[in-house]
């Protein structure tokens, strides 16, 4: 898919580890014998130091300490993959990585249990004033009256974000006999019923809950999702927990809500700016906090590093990854369904870019027959890759194909139909420019492989490989013979020929597979023939 599979011993792969990782976590890299991995561990680098050392790095492995900026990515001339040993990737410039065709992978499952447990621990500690009571006791005071807490039983927990961690928190809260109301844009009523919780909007969650915990990624849509307007609709005495990302909750608004008595307390593991040792929220006795410890367990540290290490190995052995962040994630069994079509889709795109000299405004791809039942996102990426290959060369890949196309203003449309009109499967690719429209269609034939079966609506049967001549002509006697004679004069041998026409004496096409590369001079020579409208050299 996105990279060339590396054969044993053919290339040294430089893996740069920029943040401290568990040695057990990178053990899969240490024990790998089929790939020639050169592991470099250099942590605590300033941005300019990392930039100076990354030119020949193939894989960059980080946690949260290192920020992978556009400058870092542009300095890394050989970089193919960035691994984040953890869930969040807000310390990685995903736009720059995607633009440069670099896959970003993370470990979304590795710290799920650790983060969920930490959330429950923080919620319980908040409800029972455990840190405050401990500090009082440490200072020599036995004070039982000041720290009368509340029980979790029968209280309503509001969960904003029902991904892996949010769902685990909800599961554990049910074990505490809490009621759970949750919001997530992908949470369905059926799924909520299955989990034994109530589905609500963000406002409904805020209005109903005595405890509220957030578990969303930090995105433009989720930044400050809990703010003064949302605090205003909450119950008096609500308690807030954030073990996800700083910035999901507006910190200034939270401070004001606590001072005003609207919020009884907050448990925070994350802040907008870290370290946060002098944050004003820490001056409030109602706030308890930890220094970003959600994933700080022995098991989680090892697990996230193992997951990313295995993805690095898989990437170089198979060209695929398990947990991609900036490209479609497709289960292995579904990937196997569409993989045979990869080369066909790419060659259809490569064919079309060679028949036009104008900028492409619109790309329409139709999937018909069996292929319409598959996840076709990788096929679309391959078709775009073929289209852009002339101008972008090897720089375009599965990761950045759609991004590059959209950046130049190309509109991309997909269409599926189960009707393939005589074919088991059919992929039709159409490009529209300011003045032209071109189409080509291909299929996979059992036992015979890929075929181009239609060009501009004309039926043909062409193997999409090698040097081809695409000729538009008038269906007149002698046209084919004259073309063959002219090519013979140029010592160009015809391997196969396919012809098609719309009606007798009308428009027609010739598709010739030739043994030689056809020069511009040769094209002009053939184009001068009578009844020849256009001649294009196609290299597949």
Secondary structure, 3 states (H helix, E strand, C coil): CCCCCCCCCCCEEEEEECCCCCCCCCHHHHHCCCCEEEEEECCCCCHHHHHHHCCCCCEEEECCCCCECHHHHHHCCCCCEEEECCCCCCCECHHHHHHCCCEEECCCCCCHHHHHHHHHHHHHHHHHCHHHHHHHHHCCCCCCCCCCCCCCCCCEEEEECCCHHHHHHHHHHHHCCCEEEEECCCCCHHHHHHHCCEECCHHHHHHHCCEEEECCCCCCCCCCCECHHHHHHCCCCEEEEECCCCCCECHHHHHHHHHCCCEEEEEECCCCCCCCCCCHHHHCCCEEECCCCCCCCHHHHHHHHHHHHHHHHHHHHHCCCCCECCCCCCCHHHHHHHHCCHHHHHHHHHHHHCCCCCCCCEEEEEEEEHHHHCCCHHHHHHHHHHHHHHHHHHHCCCCCHHHHHHHCCCEEEEEEECCCCCCCEEEEEEEECCCCEEEEEEEEECCCEEEEEEECCEEEEECCCCEEEEEEEECCCCHHHHHHHHHHHCCCCEEEEEEEECCCCCEEEEEEEECCCCCHHHHHHHHCCCCEEEEEEEEC
